[in-house]
Amino acid sequence: MMEGADMDDLREKFVSLIAAATDAAALEELRVQAVGKKGEISLRMRELGKMGPEERQVMGPKLNALKDEITSALAAKKAALEDAALDARLQAEWLDVTLPARDRRAGTIHPVSQVWEEATAIFADMGFAVAEGPQIDSDWYNFDALNIPGHHPARAEMDTFYMARAAGDNRPPHVLRTHTSPVQIRAMEAQGAPIRIIAPGRVYRADYDQTHTPMFHQVEGLAIDRDISMANLKWVLEEFFSAFFGTAVKTRFRASHFPFTEPSAEVDIQCSWEGGTVKVGEGDAWLEVLGSGMVHPKVLQAGGIDPDQWQGFAFGMGIDRIAMLKYGIPDLRAFFESDLRWLRHYGFSALQVPTIRGG
Ligand code: DAH
């Protein structure tokens, strides 16, 4: 038979277990344990049937009251747990919309791209259109058409990358172009004379040190007309350097030799090395920046232009080289290492307009 004290124990046990429950699953377990089909309180209620009527009259209401009490304690605890869970979620998912946005790094324009654009803009102002050619070219375009025959030492000097060829492939040998000069030939073939183009692009040579990388950039220039002379070349280049460096830049033409020009000249620009950094347009030192000359008659012929009717100048300049000079970048290799710190330091904002003078 069931005693009142037994009921009190039961109440206390469940009340404290419910109070200690920390989640819905634990609470559900307690519900089953107390008032589920085989729960402790349910079993007690089943025993009512075996009681005499008097005892049942006393115990019935008490058990019902206990059942109600435990059921509502369960419900209250369930509500409290849900409230706490919601509070925790509100805390965790709280968003301060007044906080400043997190800094998102914008990419930068690579100095080579910047200088490529600057050079293109300056030559465009002087009436030069942009021409293009393939980076993998036949050795005819890269060498022969430019008056560099097979035995010529210039072929060896250029540390040329030859494309691998399968046995039985009898197409002419192809190379990674060693300079932008083959674009001269392609432009002549495509347009005939007169002609006024620049050809910026990637070139390749097997060479690697502080001032050489296996891939680098050149901009070729070509102007063909009836009476173009070295004087025009000199004016165009001086105009270019002054616009590019934003200051009057003296040039020095030194007699030189290239197979594709006659006469040929290497061009230096005026600079100073004061304080260990190079400054263009002042001082009395000279820096070589390009090769140039009057286009060789054989080259005109290779491009399908009659050398008795037409003549002109050509030049080839290192884009990376003039980028290093203009922006004070000491090591060429870093240009192509994709180090984000370097790119952020030397790169340009997309909104930054090229710094060129005049135009
Ligand atoms: N192609 C030469 C080089 O890569 C540069 C050059 C020199 C280009 C003289 C020219 C030129 O058009 O006339 O070193």
Residues whose N, C-alpha, C, O or C-beta is under 5 A from the ligand:
A	BS01	DAH	T178 H179 S181 G221 F258 T261 G291 S292 G293 A314 F315 G316
